[in-house]
């Protein structure tokens, strides 16, 4: 009887071990999501990269609705926030930065000379939304 139970135990252990190896292998193929605390992040390092920020939707500001990340307003490039003002939301898109042209660059005239420097999320999409807490 002891031999039969030992064989059954080994027969059940092998598939469990195989399943565990396959499960761990599957984890290595999925992309990593890096979450950085806002106080540790330098927005300049994230410009022109795909980002996902969570903050309270506010506005309208001088350039539209925005969320605040690391003390900076991040404008939501023409995203219609609807009734999300005052709600905590996660927004994803490409982080961009606008630096206004200098007086020398505008000597012959230029567009957007009166627009202040700012960050914005290009083609933003809400991924989640919840009441602010």
C-alpha positions in Angstrom: 0.0 0.0 0.0 2.8 2.5 0.8 4.3 2.0 -2.6 1.0 2.8 -4.4 0.6 6.0 -2.4 4.2 7.0 -3.2 3.6 6.5 -7.0 0.3 8.5 -6.9 2.1 11.3 -5.0 4.9 11.4 -7.7 2.3 11.2 -10.5 0.5 14.3 -9.1 3.6 16.3 -8.3 5.1 16.2 -11.8 2.1 18.0 -13.5 2.0 20.6 -10.8 5.7 21.3 -11.2 5.3 21.5 -15.0 2.4 23.9 -14.6 4.4 26.1 -12.3 7.3 26.3 -14.8 5.0 27.2 -17.6 3.2 29.8 -15.5 6.6 31.5 -14.6 7.7 31.3 -18.3 4.5 33.1 -19.3 5.2 35.9 -16.8 8.5 36.8 -18.5 6.9 37.4 -21.9 4.5 40.0 -20.7 5.7 43.7 -20.8 6.7 45.3 -17.5 4.8 48.2 -16.2 7.0 50.6 -14.3 5.2 52.7 -11.7 7.2 55.7 -10.4 6.1 57.9 -7.5 5.4 61.4 -8.8 7.8 63.0 -6.3 10.7 60.9 -7.7 10.0 61.6 -11.3 11.5 64.3 -13.6 9.0 65.1 -16.3 11.7 66.2 -18.7 13.0 62.6 -18.8 9.6 61.4 -19.9 9.0 63.9 -22.8 8.2 62.1 -26.1 7.5 58.9 -24.3 4.2 57.1 -23.7 3.1 57.8 -20.1 0.2 57.0 -17.8 -0.5 59.5 -15.1 -3.1 59.5 -12.3 -4.4 62.7 -10.8 -7.5 64.8 -10.2 -8.9 66.4 -13.4 -9.0 70.1 -13.0 -9.9 73.0 -15.2 -10.4 74.7 -17.2 -6.9 76.2 -17.1 -5.4 78.7 -19.5 -4.8 75.8 -22.0 -7.7 73.5 -21.1 -8.3 70.8 -18.5 -5.3 69.3 -16.7 -3.9 67.1 -14.0 -1.0 68.0 -11.7 2.0 65.7 -11.7 5.2 66.6 -9.8 3.9 70.1 -9.2 3.3 70.7 -13.0 0.1 71.1 -14.9 -0.2 68.4 -17.5 -2.7 69.6 -20.1 -5.0 67.0 -21.7 -4.7 68.0 -25.3 -8.3 68.6 -26.4 -9.6 65.7 -24.4 -13.2 66.3 -23.6 -13.3 65.5 -19.9 -17.0 65.9 -19.7 -18.1 65.5 -16.1 -14.8 64.2 -14.8 -13.7 67.6 -13.4 -12.8 67.0 -9.7 -12.5 63.2 -10.3 -9.4 61.2 -9.9 -8.5 59.8 -13.3 -5.7 57.8 -15.0 -4.8 59.3 -18.4 -2.5 57.7 -20.9 -0.8 59.2 -24.0 2.5 60.7 -25.2 4.0 63.4 -23.0 5.0 66.5 -24.9 6.6 69.8 -23.8 6.1 73.2 -25.4 8.9 75.8 -25.1 7.7 79.2 -26.6 9.9 80.7 -29.3 12.4 83.3 -28.3 12.1 87.0 -29.3 14.9 86.4 -31.8 13.1 83.5 -33.4 10.0 85.7 -33.7 11.7 88.7 -35.2 9.8 88.2 -38.4 6.7 87.0 -36.6 5.7 83.5 -35.5 2.8 81.5 -34.2 2.2 80.6 -30.6 4.6 83.3 -29.3 2.1 84.2 -26.5 1.6 80.6 -25.4 3.5 79.8 -22.1 5.8 76.8 -21.7 3.8 73.7 -20.7 3.5 70.0 -20.7 0.6 68.2 -22.3 -0.4 64.6 -23.1 -0.9 64.2 -26.8 -3.9 62.0 -27.9 -4.8 61.3 -24.2 -7.2 58.6 -23.3 -8.9 58.0 -19.9 -8.1 54.5 -18.7 -9.9 54.8 -15.3 -11.9 57.4 -13.5 -13.1 57.6 -9.9 -14.2 60.3 -7.4 -11.3 62.3 -5.9 -10.5 61.3 -2.3 
